[in-house]
């Protein structure tokens, strides 16, 4: 059992608490940190951990083996480096970083300290996405030619303020919140991005913004990709991989459609993806298995995300550089 501290007790931090506390045999929270002391105290009373309002208290606590960061994105580099310097394993909710330079510093600090760094991309662990990955790896689709993905989650209708709506913390309209999940799925399925051309169309500013992001990708392996996200529309998830011999489509969390001579619809058993990714983090700490997202994949996702934001801001095609090494 790994004893951890959770830092950031907002909506998503509470989601981790509800998924893990009293339910997991691999990890539990012994300390919770939030800049609002009342929030930390109230949740501590319900979930049985020690409340704090300062990250330094958790870093100095010898009972804390690892930290789970669910904090504003601009703080990630400073906080991950502080965890590494304190010799604490650290799991950082996505985006790991807003820039490639920050991600490299964070990964380097953890490597030098010999601590595990985990990145939170829970949609990879949805049963539909796991089945899609197995289908791609199994060669059933033949050579992968094209990917399409869309994630919308009605975010602008549910969140009326706070740092998640700040352009500095969440640039690119819905790209940082929802679109990044699809982009990471693309990296997981097809490897690094070579170039991107993206557009952000805004019809109403915050609060409750109405905007859309669409992006065209070229992957280093020669495949193409299309990504879309709409902040105001009800939740919808689709990732579709097209190969020379057929295609496969993840719909929502638990459905996979196989398109070929005989189309099939598979309904899959649901899982708690938040608990699963934290238990994988715990397994990596105890050297039971490597964390499933490698440092190379973390960097590939951040690099593609940063390039997408640059394209959204400039209106130009952004080339990431020479064809990179495989991120798998």
Secondary structure, DSSP 8 states (H G I E B T S, - for coil): -EEEEEE--SHHHHHHHHHHTTT-SSEEEEEEE-SSHHHHHHHHHHHT-EEES-HHHHHH-TT--EEEE---GGGHHHHHHHHHHTT-EEEEES-S-SSHHHHHHHHHHHHHHT--EEEE-GGGGSHHHHHHHHHHHTTTT-SEEEEEEEEE--HHHH--SSGGG-TTTS-TTTIIIIIHHHHHHHHHHH--EEEEEEEEEEEE-SSS-EEEEEEEEEETTS-EEEEEEESSS--EEEEEEEESS-EEEEETTTEEEEESSS-EEEE-----HHHHHHHHHHHHHTTSS--SS-HHHHHHHHHHHHHHHHHHHH-S-EE--S------
